[in-house]
């Protein structure tokens, strides 16, 4: 499961995207870091982790041209690769592309 975590690190608000088996395993990991936990929420976007060693990621929303359903993704990769991926999605149109700088942690 993916968890979007809001933290205070040395008094500064920060976020991390954490992949773990359960909410409690995520909480235990965060408690071990010594950071102050503000919130832990299940991430409902489809995850594409092409380059999780970087904290560079993009929120991407695509609209299905037939059903008008909005599909939401979080993609860890370079801008150029994300744009190439978006352009390869047939039958879908780009609704939103937002850059983020959120570290990814696999526990």
Residue, then its C-alpha position, 0 to 999 in steps of 0.5 A: x500500500x502507498x501512504x502519503x505522510x505529512x511530517x514536521x522535520x526539525x520544525x519544517x512541514x514535509x511530505x513523504x510517500x511511503x510504500x508498506x504493507x500496513x498503515x501500522x507498519x508505516x506509522x512504526x517506521x515514521x515513529x522510528x525516524x523521530x519526525x513529528x507525524x501530522x498525518x498518514x493517508x492512503x494514497x489512491x493514485x496509481x503509482x508508477x515508480x520508474x525512478x524512486x531514487x529521486x524525489x522528483x515526481x509528478x501528479x498526472x490526471x488523464x481523462x478517458x475520451x470515451x468514458x470521461x473518467x479521470x484517471x490519476x497517477x503519481x509518477x517518479x521519473x524525469x519530466x521528459x519521460x513523463x511527457x513521453x508516457x502521457x503522449x503514449x496514452x491513447x484515448x486519453x487527454x491530459x487534464x493536469x500535470x503537477x511537479x512535486x518534490x516528495x521523497x519515496x520510501x520503501x519499508 
